[in-house]
Amino acid sequence: MKKTFLLFAAAMFLSTSITLAQSEPVVLISTSYGNIKVKLYNETPLHRDNFLELAKSGKFDGSVFHRVINKFMIQGGGNAALGTIDDRPNIPAEINPKFIHKKGALAAARMGDNVNPQRMSSGSQFYIVQGQTYPVERMDQMSERSGVSYTDEQKKAYAEIGGTPHLDMQYTVFGEVIEGLDVVDKIAEVKTHQADVPVDPIPMKVTIISK
């Protein structure tokens, strides 16, 4: 009887541990173009926790998507009126080959390699990938040139939903859009000034749905 109880307890503990490991925080980015729901990867805990802290404190609220490039990405998360100033400490890179720049990928902006060879991430600025599609044959060619290896599933993602593969292994991807890819498209298509700044500001509000 005691042995049976211990086995049951062990099974319950394992089940709970798996459930916790699979649970990923979900955050809502609200804009005038609609809502974007993203999940944050547990495999990138430094970026996950930093993003949650900023969302909880309301620091993102009222900031804007200050850099928008159609067929590429939308960028925001700064804390100034135009969303271009980042005064938080940089975050150590958590680049993981498991996470690619497919459409909807949530990644951290950063300074270039010439001043940031460790590829540390911005303390608040992020971008969401829009990109474009790439046939599998093109991905094979890009892989040969870059040295980045892709699984068949990752190649399929680039072929079917698109993304920006030339950024892979260069920036930390720490989440992905689970609802609202159409909103990303709408924002990416807005009219912009020089430096890719939207003519009409696009403010955001970020709230935590689940941790």
Buried (B, 14 or more C-beta within 10 A) or exposed (E): EEEEEEEEEEEEEEEEEEEEEEEBBBBBBBBEBBEBBBBBBBEBEBBBEBBBEBBBEEBBBEBBBBBBBBEBBBBBBBBEEEBBEBEBEBBEBBBBEEBBBBBBBBBBBBEEEEEBEEBBBBBBBBBBBBBEEBEEEBBEEBBEEBEBEBEEEBBBBBBEBBBBBEBBBBBBBBBBBEBBBEBBBBBBBBEBEEEBBBEEBBBBBBBBEEE
